[in-house]
Amino acid sequence: MKNTRKVKNKNGIANIYLVLVFLVLYAPIFYLMYYSFNSGGTMHKFEGFTLDYYREVVADTRLMIIVINTLVIALLSSAIATVIAVIGALAIHHVRSRRAKNTLLSLNNVLIVSPDVIIGASFLILFTIVGIKLGFTSVLLSHVAFSIPIAVIMILPHLQEMSPTLTDAARDLGATRRDVLTKVILPIIKPGIFSGFFMALTYSLDDFAVTFFVTGNGYSTLSVEIYSRARQGVSLSINALSTLIFLFTILLVIGYYYLNQRKSRPPMQIAEPVAEAGVPR
């Protein structure tokens, strides 16, 4: 009985701690969202419900162009980074030397653990030396660069979980290297590919520090635009815009977890691509 009470007390303390952590994290966001509907124009007293600030955001042509720029950069950089990450993950997975593999993984993780300010300043210096004009190209290249390690981290565990006997069986059945890749390996790591794409997309949409260094005159993204508007003074249109971005990010996270759950499927289903790869048609 005493042990049961101790376990219950520990669980109760853990639950209280978890609730407090979520309150600290989400209370400012919900506060911002709440006052985005305030007709009073301030964040001190709620006077009435209105959607004027959301209409103001939608009616802002310049802001809509920035939204399109942000989505194009995020989708394009995530797609390019995911393709490169698949190639990189396959290369790392096939390295036989453990020391070499650990070295490659460490190099891959450098951009993840490095401060964004240092990464942004490094890209700015690089683009200035090379002669790349700051704007769409510089933002796209920088987003691709810091998205690749994220996608590799999401794809590599699926390759490590894959049994090498699957590819051996496909070759024994007469599959070519292309068939092994397209009909055996890619279907197995598909959840990791989609997870890496969505994670890269989320990081690209949320990035500010790196983008701030590599944007030029006349080109901007949402994160930089929100920062610029916030410096000019508090406006509830920023609240409305931030609310829309937060809801969009929530949808991305839900999509990521949904795709991540698909990897927990019965092992017998994995053998189907192997048989298909070796059957001539």
C-alpha positions in Angstrom: 0.0 0.0 0.0 2.8 2.4 0.9 4.5 1.8 -2.5 1.3 2.3 -4.3 0.8 5.7 -2.5 4.3 6.7 -3.3 3.8 5.9 -7.0 0.5 7.9 -7.0 2.2 10.9 -5.4 5.0 10.8 -7.9 2.5 10.6 -10.8 0.5 13.5 -9.3 3.6 15.7 -8.9 4.7 14.8 -12.5 1.3 15.7 -13.9 1.2 19.0 -12.0 4.7 19.8 -13.3 3.6 18.9 -16.9 0.6 21.2 -16.7 2.8 24.1 -15.4 5.2 23.6 -18.2 2.4 23.7 -20.8 0.9 26.8 -19.2 4.2 28.6 -19.4 4.7 27.6 -23.0 1.2 28.2 -24.3 -0.2 30.9 -22.1 1.5 33.8 -24.1 0.4 32.2 -27.4 -3.3 32.0 -26.2 -3.0 35.5 -24.8 -1.9 36.8 -28.2 -4.6 34.8 -30.0 -7.3 36.1 -27.5 -6.6 39.7 -28.1 -6.4 39.3 -31.9 -10.2 39.4 -31.7 -10.3 42.6 -29.5 -12.2 45.5 -31.0 -10.5 47.9 -28.5 -7.2 47.9 -30.4 -5.1 47.2 -27.3 -3.9 44.1 -25.4 -4.9 45.5 -22.0 -8.7 45.3 -22.0 -11.0 43.2 -24.1 -13.8 45.4 -25.3 -15.6 43.3 -27.9 -15.3 40.6 -30.6 -14.1 41.6 -34.1 -12.5 40.1 -37.1 -11.3 43.4 -38.5 -7.6 42.6 -37.9 -7.9 39.3 -39.9 -9.6 41.2 -42.7 -6.8 43.8 -42.5 -4.2 41.0 -42.9 -6.0 39.5 -45.9 -6.5 42.9 -47.5 -2.8 43.7 -47.2 -1.4 43.0 -50.7 2.2 43.4 -49.7 1.7 41.0 -46.8 0.0 38.4 -49.1 3.1 38.6 -51.4 5.3 38.0 -48.4 3.1 35.0 -47.4 3.5 33.6 -50.9 7.3 34.2 -50.8 7.5 32.3 -47.5 5.4 29.4 -48.7 7.4 29.1 -51.9 10.7 29.2 -50.0 9.5 26.6 -47.5 8.0 24.2 -50.0 10.9 24.4 -52.5 13.7 24.3 -49.9 12.0 21.4 -48.1 11.6 19.4 -51.3 15.2 20.0 -52.4 16.6 19.3 -48.9 14.5 16.0 -48.6 15.9 14.7 -52.0 19.5 15.5 -50.9 18.8 14.1 -47.5 17.6 10.8 -48.9 20.9 10.5 -50.9 22.9 11.5 -47.9 21.2 9.1 -45.5 21.7 6.2 -48.0 25.4 7.2 -48.3 25.8 7.3 -44.5 23.9 4.0 -44.1 26.2 2.2 -46.5 29.4 3.3 -44.9 31.0 0.3 -43.3 33.6 2.0 -41.0 31.9 2.9 -37.7 34.4 5.7 -37.2 33.7 7.2 -40.6 30.0 6.9 -40.1 30.1 8.6 -36.7 32.2 11.4 -38.3 29.7 11.9 -41.0 26.8 12.0 -38.5 28.7 14.5 -36.4 29.2 16.7 -39.4 25.6 16.4 -40.3 24.6 17.5 -36.8 26.8 20.6 -36.7 24.1 22.8 -38.4 21.5 21.5 -35.9 23.4 22.3 -32.8 25.1 25.5 -34.0 23.5 28.8 -33.0 21.4 30.3 -35.8 23.2 33.7 -35.5 26.5 32.1 -36.4 24.9 30.1 -39.2 23.2 33.2 -40.6 26.4 35.3 -40.3 28.4 32.6 -42.0 26.0 32.4 -44.9 26.0 36.2 -45.3 29.8 36.2 -45.5 29.8 33.3 -48.0 27.2 34.9 -50.3 29.1 38.2 -50.2 32.4 36.6 -51.1 30.8 34.4 -53.9 28.9 37.3 -55.2 25.3 35.9 -54.8 22.8 38.8 -54.5 20.8 38.7 -51.3 17.2 37.8 -52.0 15.3 34.8 -53.1 18.4 32.7 -54.1 20.3 33.4 -50.9 17.3 32.6 -48.7 16.5 29.4 -50.6 20.1 28.2 -50.4 20.4 28.9 -46.7 17.1 27.2 -46.0 18.1 24.1 -48.0 21.4 24.0 -46.1 20.0 23.9 -42.6 17.0 21.7 -43.6 19.2 18.9 -44.9 20.5 17.7 -41.5 17.0 17.7 -40.1 15.7 15.5 -42.9 18.7 13.2 -42.6 18.0 12.6 -38.9 14.4 11.7 -39.7 15.2 9.3 -42.6 18.3 7.5 -41.2 16.5 5.6 -38.4 14.2 4.0 -40.9 17.2 2.8 -42.9 18.8 1.4 -39.8 15.6 -0.5 -38.9 15.5 -2.1 -42.4 16.8 -5.6 -42.5 19.6 -6.1 -45.0 18.0 -9.5 -46.0 15.3 -7.6 -47.8 17.6 -6.1 -50.3 19.5 -9.4 -50.6 16.3 -11.2 -51.3 15.3 -8.7 -54.0 18.6 -9.1 -55.7 18.3 -12.9 -55.6 14.9 -12.6 -57.2 16.5 -10.7 -60.1 15.9 -7.1 -59.1 18.2 -4.4 -60.5 19.8 -1.8 -58.3 17.1 0.7 -59.5 14.3 -1.8 -58.6 15.9 -2.4 -55.1 15.9 1.4 -54.5 12.5 2.3 -55.9 10.5 -0.9 -54.9 12.2 -2.0 -51.7 14.1 0.8 -50.0 12.0 3.8 -50.8 8.7 2.2 -49.8 10.1 1.2 -46.4 11.6 4.6 -45.6 8.6 6.6 -47.1 7.3 7.5 -43.6 10.8 8.9 -42.7 10.9 10.9 -46.0 7.5 12.5 -45.4 8.5 13.2 -41.7 11.7 14.8 -42.8 9.9 16.9 -45.4 7.3 18.2 -42.9 10.0 18.9 -40.2 12.1 20.8 -42.8 9.0 22.7 -43.9 8.2 23.6 -40.3 11.8 24.8 -39.6 11.8 26.8 -42.8 8.5 28.6 -42.0 9.6 29.4 -38.4 13.1 30.5 -39.1 14.0 34.1 -38.4 17.7 34.4 -37.4 19.2 32.9 -40.5 16.7 34.5 -42.8 17.3 37.9 -41.2 20.9 37.8 -42.3 20.4 36.7 -45.9 17.4 38.7 -47.0 18.0 41.7 -49.2 16.1 44.9 -50.0 12.7 44.3 -51.5 12.5 40.6 -50.4 11.2 39.4 -47.1 9.6 36.5 -45.3 6.9 36.4 -42.7 9.2 36.0 -39.7 11.3 39.0 -40.8 8.2 41.0 -41.6 6.6 40.4 -38.2 9.8 41.4 -36.5 9.9 44.7 -38.6 6.3 45.5 -37.8 6.7 44.7 -34.1 9.5 47.2 -33.9 7.2 49.9 -35.2 4.7 49.4 -32.3 2.2 46.9 -31.1 -0.6 46.3 -33.7 -3.3 43.6 -33.3 -2.8 42.8 -37.0 0.4 41.1 -35.9 -1.6 39.1 -33.4 -4.0 38.0 -36.2 -1.1 37.1 -38.5 0.7 35.2 -35.7 -2.5 33.3 -34.9 -2.8 32.2 -38.5 0.8 31.1 -38.6 0.4 29.2 -35.3 -2.7 27.3 -36.6 -0.9 26.5 -39.8 2.0 25.1 -37.9 -0.3 23.0 -35.7 -1.7 21.5 -38.9 1.8 20.6 -40.1 2.6 19.0 -36.7 -0.6 16.9 -36.9 0.3 15.8 -40.4 3.8 14.9 -39.2 2.6 12.7 -36.4 0.0 11.1 -38.6 2.7 10.1 -41.1 5.0 9.0 -38.3 2.4 6.6 -37.0 2.2 4.8 -40.3 5.6 3.3 -39.8 4.2 0.9 -37.1 2.8 -1.6 -39.6 3.0 -5.4 -39.5 6.5 -6.8 -40.6 4.8 -9.2 -43.2 3.7 -6.2 -45.3 7.3 -5.1 -45.8 8.0 -8.3 -47.8 5.6 -7.3 -50.5 7.9 -4.8 -52.3 10.6 -7.4 -52.3 8.5 -9.9 -54.2 7.2 -7.2 -56.5 10.8 -6.0 -57.3 11.9 -9.5 -58.5 8.8 -10.4 -60.6 9.3 -9.5 -64.3 6.3 -7.8 -65.9 
